[in-house]
């Protein structure tokens, strides 16, 4: 996300396909997900993206989402990996 803030940095040299698979497994099932401020969801009757573009301050409540399946399609570690999600 180019507009987000960095919350942690780490050496990607320690990543392995096995460690990535373990981490991915934790996301299967129900999760609370906060929509982006530029979402089409409504806040007080108005689209969030309109408020965001005006620079207004507001909070979007999290939505419950269910991830049925996720699998790695390929790894080019430490540079990149390709993931398929089924929600």
C-alpha positions as CSV (number, residue, x, y, z in Angstrom):
1,X,0.0,0.0,0.0
2,X,1.9,3.1,-1.1
3,X,-0.3,5.4,1.1
4,X,0.1,3.3,4.3
5,X,2.8,3.5,6.9
6,X,5.5,1.0,7.5
7,X,4.9,-0.8,10.7
8,X,8.0,-3.1,10.6
9,X,11.0,-3.9,8.5
10,X,12.9,-7.2,8.6
11,X,15.5,-9.2,6.5
12,X,13.6,-11.2,4.0
13,X,16.5,-13.6,3.6
14,X,15.1,-15.9,6.3
15,X,11.8,-16.5,4.4
16,X,11.2,-20.0,3.2
17,X,8.1,-21.4,1.4
18,X,7.4,-23.4,4.6
19,X,7.4,-20.3,6.8
20,X,5.2,-18.5,4.4
21,X,2.7,-21.4,4.3
22,X,2.5,-21.4,8.1
23,X,1.8,-17.6,8.2
24,X,-0.8,-17.9,5.5
25,X,-2.7,-20.6,7.3
26,X,-3.5,-18.2,10.1
27,X,-5.6,-16.1,7.7
28,X,-8.0,-18.9,6.7
29,X,-11.5,-18.4,8.3
30,X,-13.2,-15.3,9.7
31,X,-11.3,-12.1,10.0
32,X,-12.2,-8.5,10.8
33,X,-11.0,-6.2,8.0
34,X,-11.0,-2.4,8.1
35,X,-12.0,-1.0,4.7
36,X,-9.7,1.6,3.2
37,X,-10.7,5.3,3.7
38,X,-11.3,5.4,-0.1
39,X,-13.9,2.7,0.2
40,X,-17.3,3.0,-1.5
41,X,-19.0,2.2,1.9
42,X,-21.2,4.9,3.5
43,X,-20.3,6.9,6.6
44,X,-23.1,8.9,8.0
45,X,-25.0,8.6,4.7
46,X,-22.1,9.7,2.5
47,X,-19.5,7.6,0.6
48,X,-16.3,7.3,2.5
49,X,-14.1,8.1,-0.5
50,X,-15.8,11.5,-0.8
51,X,-15.0,12.4,2.8
52,X,-11.4,11.1,2.3
53,X,-10.9,13.2,-0.8
54,X,-12.0,16.3,1.2
55,X,-9.5,15.4,3.9
56,X,-12.2,14.8,6.6
57,X,-11.5,12.7,9.6
58,X,-13.6,9.6,10.1
59,X,-13.5,5.9,11.1
60,X,-14.8,3.0,9.1
61,X,-15.9,0.0,11.2
62,X,-14.3,-3.4,10.4
63,X,-16.2,-5.8,8.2
64,X,-16.3,-9.5,8.8
65,X,-14.8,-11.4,5.9
66,X,-14.3,-15.1,5.4
67,X,-11.3,-16.5,3.5
68,X,-12.1,-20.0,2.2
69,X,-8.9,-20.8,0.7
70,X,-5.4,-19.4,0.0
71,X,-2.5,-21.0,-1.8
72,X,0.9,-19.9,-3.0
73,X,1.3,-20.1,-6.8
74,X,5.0,-19.4,-6.9
75,X,7.9,-18.1,-4.9
76,X,10.9,-16.0,-6.1
77,X,12.4,-15.4,-2.6
78,X,13.3,-13.1,-1.3
79,X,12.0,-10.8,-4.0
80,X,8.4,-11.9,-4.5
81,X,5.7,-14.5,-4.2
82,X,2.4,-15.0,-6.0
83,X,-0.7,-15.8,-4.0
84,X,-4.3,-16.9,-4.9
85,X,-7.2,-16.1,-2.5
86,X,-10.7,-17.5,-2.5
87,X,-13.2,-15.6,-0.4
